[in-house]
Amino acid sequence: MSLKLAAALLAAAGVIGAAVGYYLRLIISLGKKGSMELEIKEMLLAAKEEAKKITADAEAKASQSIEEARKEAKEKEEKIQQSEERLAKREDILDKRQSDIDADIEMIKKRVEEIKAIREKTDKLEEDRKKELEKIAKLSAEEAKEELMKTVEKQSQEDLLVRMNKLETQGEEMLQNKAKDILAMSIQRLASSVASDVMSTIVEIPSDDVKGKIIGKEGRNIKAFERVTGVEVMVDDTPGAITISSFDPVRRHVARLALLELIKDGRIQPAKIEQVVEKARQDINKTIKEKGEAAAYECGVIGLDPRILLILGRLHFRTSYGQNVLQHSIEMAHIAGMIAEELGANVQVAKAGALLHDIGKALDHEVAGTHVEIGRRILQKFGAPEEVIKAMQAHHEEYPYETVESRIVQTADAISGARPGARRDNIENYLKRLAELEAVANSFPGIEKSYALQAGREIRIFVKPEEINDVAAKELARNIALKVEKDLKYPGEIKIMVIRETRALEFAR
């Protein structure tokens, strides 16, 4: 009984607890719902306020933008209006100018018509006058003109010749005096040795026994030497000497030094020959470099490519008419610098052009072409200044004289090559040159006789006075000079002198 009651009480208590819990939960839920609704309402109010604020800002900005757009539109309209006004004024000015131009054109047309009428009237008067003169003189205009010209020419020929001779004499004297002053000053300041330098190809030996060593067994040594050096060694019966032959002066000098060293050492065999020749080649290359640099330094020519100086140094072993080409170039550079200084030309360009004028001769036995053309290609390849190339390329007149420095280089070349003792030629070439000079002179008509004088540096020509007058004599001298320049090759320059002599002969009986 008590258990049932206890169970019933427990059941009732559970029901009551569940009811009380439900009621409490319901009360809590209602409270939370009210709080959320309140928050939502606050958020809605805040969003409305924010929307009003944004809308107000947007309207303010829109109003400002509209106002600015109106101002810009108004400014553009004002500018357009101003431009239209300027264009209208410009059109008015152009219309006025066009009217003035049209009026001027009309006036010019009237003047042209008036001038044409005056010219026609003048031509008619001139024609009438000419016909009247022809009627009086009984000669046409051409006949009268020809007769007048003949009379004036005949009367004035002697006066013209006297005047020409006087002007030529005065001008020649002035030019000669000025040229003498410049050349004398240049030569005085140079004052260099006139001894010619010839590179020897003869190697002296202490005794003829050395010849056998040089030849070697079955010619082994001499063949090895010729193969390594590229020269020809001639061992003949000449006592105390061996001859080295080669078109290349550098090879010849290498061979000469190597042979002297082998003779001094005494051990002559192929391996030793190769070693000594290589050492001699290195010594020569060093000498070439030193000679090129020394030449440029002595002449005061700076800024040249080292490869140009290396080729320039090869001229130390090259001769022309017995004159050392490098020494000739150095001498030319000094002379050209002095002349350029006196004439107010570019001294550096004149010196460089003179120093490098024969650089092509260092390679003319290896490269096809004249030494002038080879030299131009060398300087262009290694970046020499264009004005220096122009100065050096005209010294044999293969190219025109483009600058005053080119004429100075040619003049310096003539001075250096033509002075006494500078060059040496053999007797056969000397006699041949004299015969060729006289043959060229005698090939012209009206020549009575001609003589080559001063070692071929002057040709004196006597003409027949009845065939050649004074004016023709001057023209003949020029034509002979041009033919000599074209047909003959010679160092320096040749003076052409034409002499016309009139003799009157009578006998008193």
GITADA-V592455 format. One line per field, one symbol per residue. psi: psi as a letter, one per 40 degrees, with the letter a starting at -180 (. if undefined). A space follows every 50 residues. Layout:
psi->???
This chain:
psi->dddddddddddddddddddddddddddddddddddddddddddddddddd dddddddddddddddddddddddddddddddddddddddddddddddddd ddddddddddddddddddddddddddddddddddddefiidddddddddd dddddedddddddddddddddddddddddddddddddddcfiiehihhhi ehhiidiedddddddihfeddddddddddfihhhhaehhfihhhhiehdd dddddddddddddddehhidddddddddddddddddddddddddddddef hieihdddddddddedehihfehhddddddddddddddddddefahdddd dddddedfddedeeedhiiidddddddddddefiidddddddeeeefdii hdiddddddddddddddeihedihiidddddddddddddddeeiiehdii hhiffeehhhhhihdedhaddddddddddddddddddihiiaihhhhhhh hhhhhihh.
